[in-house]
Amino acid sequence: MDMADGHAPTIDAMERCAERPNLALVVTPTVVHELAWGAEHWEDAKKKASATKALTSLLRWKINPLNLKPVGHGICEAVSVQLARRGYLPAEERNDAFVLVEAALCGAKILVTWDGHLSGIPTENLAALLTEFHLAPVLVTTPAKINRLFR
C-alpha cells in the first residue's frame, strides 16, 4: 500500500533490496488476500485505489506472490495462537501473525513492514517461538532500517 501511495522511504527500501541479486522480494498469501479484499470492500476510495494499484503492480515491482502448501495454514494458525498467548501480538492482529508465520514458512530471512505490532516483537522471543515450531527465525524490520543498512 505504501508503495502504491508513493511513500518514498518504502519505495527506496524495496528498490535497494531488488538491486541485490541474492535477495528475492516476495509477498505472502495473507497480504495478497488483504489487498484483494480491500480493493473490493474498503469504503475509503483512496485506500481502495491503493490496494488495487498494489495488487496490479506487484510483478512490475519485482515482488513475487507466494502460496503455501495446505499444511502451512495449520501451522500459521498454531503459531498465531502462541503469538497472542505470549503477548507478542494482540489476538485481534491474527492476520499480522499469519503474515509473520507465512514469511517463516517461505524461508524469508527478513520481513519488512511498518507495522508496529510486528516490528515490536522482541527478536530473541520471536526466534525462540519460531524455533519451537521448527521454523527458521525471521528478522522483522522497517523500510527505514533497510535504507540505513543498505546506504
C-alpha positions in Angstrom: 0.0 0.0 0.0 2.8 2.4 0.9 4.5 1.7 -2.5 1.2 2.3 -4.3 0.8 5.6 -2.4 4.3 6.7 -3.5 5.8 6.5 0.0 9.5 7.3 -0.7 11.2 5.5 2.2 9.3 2.3 1.4 10.0 2.6 -2.4 13.7 3.3 -1.7 13.9 0.2 0.6 12.3 -2.1 -1.9 14.5 -0.8 -4.7 17.6 -1.2 -2.6 16.6 -4.8 -1.9 15.6 -5.5 -5.6 19.1 -4.4 -6.7 20.7 -7.2 -4.7 20.9 -10.4 -6.7 20.9 -12.5 -3.5 17.6 -11.1 -2.3 14.2 -12.0 -3.6 11.2 -9.8 -2.9 8.1 -11.8 -2.1 4.6 -11.2 -0.7 2.8 -13.6 1.5 -0.7 -15.1 0.8 -2.3 -13.1 3.6 -1.0 -9.8 2.3 -2.4 -10.7 -1.2 -5.8 -11.6 0.4 -5.9 -8.4 2.4 -5.2 -6.3 -0.7 -7.8 -8.2 -2.7 -10.4 -7.8 0.0 -9.6 -4.1 0.4 -9.6 -3.4 -3.3 -13.2 -4.7 -3.4 -14.6 -3.8 0.0 -12.9 -0.8 1.6 -15.2 2.2 1.6 -12.4 4.8 1.5 -11.8 5.4 -2.2 -8.1 6.3 -1.8 -7.4 3.1 0.2 -9.4 1.0 -2.3 -7.4 2.5 -5.2 -4.1 1.9 -3.4 -5.0 -1.7 -2.8 -5.9 -2.2 -6.4 -2.7 -0.5 -7.6 -0.6 -2.6 -5.2 -2.2 -5.8 -6.5 -1.7 -5.0 -10.1 1.8 -3.7 -9.7 3.5 -6.5 -7.7 5.2 -8.2 -10.6 6.3 -4.9 -12.1 7.8 -4.0 -8.8 9.6 -7.4 -8.9 7.6 -8.7 -5.9 6.5 -12.3 -6.3 3.4 -13.6 -4.6 3.9 -16.8 -2.8 1.5 -19.6 -1.9 1.6 -22.2 0.9 1.0 -25.9 0.9 -2.2 -26.6 2.8 -0.4 -27.8 5.9 1.1 -24.3 6.1 -2.2 -22.8 7.0 -2.5 -25.1 10.1 1.0 -24.1 11.2 0.1 -20.4 10.8 -2.9 -21.0 13.0 -1.0 -22.8 15.7 1.8 -20.2 15.8 -0.6 -17.2 15.7 -2.3 -18.6 18.8 1.0 -18.8 20.6 1.9 -15.2 19.5 -1.2 -14.0 21.1 -1.0 -16.2 24.2 2.5 -15.0 24.9 1.5 -11.4 24.5 3.7 -10.7 21.4 0.7 -9.7 19.3 -2.8 -8.8 20.2 -5.3 -11.6 19.4 -7.2 -9.3 17.0 -4.0 -9.0 14.9 -4.4 -12.5 13.6 -3.5 -11.5 10.0 -0.3 -9.9 11.2 0.6 -13.2 12.9 -0.2 -15.1 9.6 2.0 -12.7 7.6 4.9 -13.3 10.0 4.5 -17.1 10.1 4.0 -17.3 6.3 7.3 -15.4 5.9 9.0 -18.0 8.1 7.4 -20.9 6.3 8.6 -19.5 3.0 12.1 -19.3 4.2 12.3 -15.5 4.4 15.2 -14.1 6.3 13.7 -10.6 6.7 10.1 -9.3 6.9 9.9 -5.6 6.0 7.0 -3.8 7.5 5.9 -0.5 9.0 3.5 -2.4 11.3 4.4 -1.6 14.9 2.8 -4.8 16.2 5.2 -6.9 14.2 8.3 -4.8 14.5 7.7 -4.5 18.3 8.1 -8.3 18.9 11.5 -8.8 20.7 13.8 -10.6 18.2 15.0 -13.2 20.7 11.5 -14.1 21.8 10.3 -14.4 18.2 13.3 -16.6 17.2 12.6 -18.9 20.2 8.9 -19.3 19.3 9.6 -20.0 15.7 12.3 -22.5 16.6 9.8 -24.3 18.8 7.7 -24.9 15.6 10.8 -25.9 13.6 10.7 -22.7 11.6 13.7 -20.5 10.9 13.8 -17.2 12.6 12.7 -14.1 10.7 14.1 -10.7 11.3 11.3 -8.1 11.4 12.4 -4.7 10.4 11.2 -1.4 8.9 11.9 0.1 5.4 13.7 2.9 7.3 16.2 0.4 8.8 16.7 -1.3 5.4 17.5 2.1 3.9 20.1 2.8 6.7 21.6 -0.7 6.4 22.0 -0.5 2.6 23.2 3.0 2.3 
